[in-house]
Amino acid sequence: MKLRIEDLREPVLTDVQRKALAYAERHPVDLTDEAVLARARQITGLDEFGAAGFRERMRVWLNEIRTDRNRTALAATVMFDLCVKHAANRLRIEALLARHPEIHDQEVVEPVFVTGLPRSGTTHLVNLLAADSRFRSLPLWEADQPVPDKGEAPGRDGVDPRFVRCDRAWDRMRASNPYLAAWHTMAPDSIHEDIELWANDFAGYNPEWIFQMMPAWQAHYLAHDQTSHYEYLRTVLKILQWYRPGERWLLKCPQHLENLRPLTTVFPDATVVTTQRDPVGVVQSAATLRAYGARTMYHRFDVEEILDYWAALVERLLRAAQRDRHLVPEGRMLDVPFHEYMADTMGTVEQVYQHAGMELTESARARIAAYVDAHPRDEHGSMSYDLRTDFGISPEALRRRYAFHLDRHPVPVEVR
């Protein structure tokens, strides 16, 4: 089923969107770090947040929404709730480490990082590989809250309460954005990006996705080395594998493209799998969905500005990856052209296992094949895009921006 957003430039709000905007207007929030931390303490009953540097980063998040008069009350509510969630996660993480310092003795050995531009097949590939139970992967319900509340345990049905909460959140997201399932599933059992774990250190570009554009936060992020956040990621991975071990971590995030130096510093034995796809299609998809989300985050917005923001972000990711790919040890980096992956999925899987130094067992092969059969492409529908109509730019003009990358990684033109 083809899905097309016809009202990108002149939004027609759904009943759910109107009610959410009205509710937020009636219930304003206090976008200060003091209010966020007080609420996180109240939720958890805990008080130790760990290293205080996160507060500066959190203030950048909060201030960007608080000081922008063009942001809606709903944007403020979403930002407040987001910061409370991650601050509460920090409290739970610090409390667990204090009770169980032996967690620090865990080792994260030879992780596999899947990366690539958004909309370039990374989600499908990481979920496919995660069908092999030897991998320790990251389902969204765990990424959303890595440490359970004290005394919290699965119910009689064996379902973790964190899964239940994540499932309810997914229902709310789908109600607010009817196109989301076709674009990127946020179902609780789907394998998700480790960017959620970064966010507990108030790091990474997750806010840019949620709030469409965050230029002040982007400038702050680019001005700072990210090594400490990879170290924080490693600590949380130790916690998760202490709870539920696995042979090797399987992780995924597009932002690793521009962080190969800190990634290889903290995880020197990592294997990096990079998908390659027409960047014009990536920008087209990302800008369209971000422009759709802008209708509840802004009073007024410019779709061309959103396109420019994401076109520049994609260019930055590609240039950084080209600059630093030599830092990945020889034989530890694999480029996966999207069209080859689609034409020969199992052949691509075999290459990944070869680069990771793992045997593709018959059991793993069968599990992966079963996943492919159970998850056909576009099972939730496929989005239909139009750069010229929606953004006033031709694919050819946009593609010229990425000539430096396409010269080294020629891929089929997908958007004409």
DALIN-V432680 format. One line per field, one symbol per residue. psi: psi as a letter, one per 30 degrees, with the letter a starting at -180 (. if undefined). burial: # if it has 9 or more other ideal C-beta (glycine too) atoms within 8 Angstrom, else .. A space follows every 50 residues. Layout:
BEGIN
psi->???
burial->???
END
This chain:
BEGIN
psi->kkkkjfheeikjkleeeeeeeeeeefilljileeeeeeeeeeefglfjfa kfffeeeeeeeeeeeefjffkleeeeeeeeeeeeeeeeeeeeeeeeeeei ffefflkjkhlkkklllkgggeeeeeeeeffjffkjaileeeeejekllk fklkaffgkkfeeeeeeeeeeeeeeejffeefejkhkffkklkffeeeff ghllgefeeegekieeeeeeeffkkgefeeeeeeeeeeeefeejllekkj lkkfffeghfeeefeeifglkkkkkkljfeeeeeeeeeeeeeffffflek ljeeeeeeefeeeeeeeeeeeeegfffkkkfgkkkjkeeeeeeieeeeee eeeeefhkkjleeeeeeeeeeeefilkhfglkkkljeeeefhkleeeeef fgeeefefiklkkfk.
burial->..#.#..#....#...##.##.##......#.#.###.###..#.#..#. ...##.##########....##########.################... ..#....#.########..#############..##############.. ..........#######.##..##.#..##.#...#.#.########### ########.#####.###.##....#################...#.### #################..#############################.. #.#####.###.##########.##..#...###.######...##.### ###.##.......##.######........#.#.#.#..##.#.#..##. .#.###..#.#.#.#.
END
